[in-house]
Amino acid sequence: MILNFLGFQLLWWVCVLSATSTVGGLVLLLVALISAAQLHWLEGWQQVVPTLLAATTGCILDQTMLMAGWIKFHPQLPLAHVAVLPLWMMALWMAFANTLNLSMRWMQQHLFMAAVLGAIFGPVAYLAAEKLGAVRLPYSTLSLVLIAIEWAVALPLMLLIRRRFNQHMGIALP
């Protein structure tokens, strides 16, 4: 559980620091390989669908924020002219999805707390990423409020996806 948490922290740094380079594809490949290893050795391959659903949920929410202009990313080639979520951000959502059934599994039974924690720590992560040049919050306060709302919805939703799947598979919760 601790290794999963620390691993995510390391991957957060790798993803965010790669934002201004063209290695987003390599970062996504790295996270995919780590995800495959986690599924193979820790969770089991039956968890691939809920992991991908959770990651896709985060990507869709951030893509919506990007298309609305509430967040901006460093332009990535070759699609610099199109508002598409960068590969490093997709990798970050996949890395985050990998924590939902391990280091954050305890929150699957505490969705209200997850909403509160998401509303607090989601904006903190984006603020840190902005300081590192990975993301830009064009409407500073409004962008942070919208990110807080996004995360207050996203974290419980992703945890619920994982919890429902675990219940369907007969996997006991903590």
Secondary structure, DSSP 8 states (H G I E B T S, - for coil): -HHHHHHHHHHHHHHHHTTTSS-HHHHHHHHHHHHHHHIIIII-GGGHHHHHHHHHHHHHHHHHHHHHTSSEE---SS-TTS----HHHHHHHHHHHTTTTTTTGGGGG-HHHHHHHHHHHHHHHHHHHHHTTSEE-TTHHHHHHHHHHHHHHHHHHHHHHHHHHHHHHT----
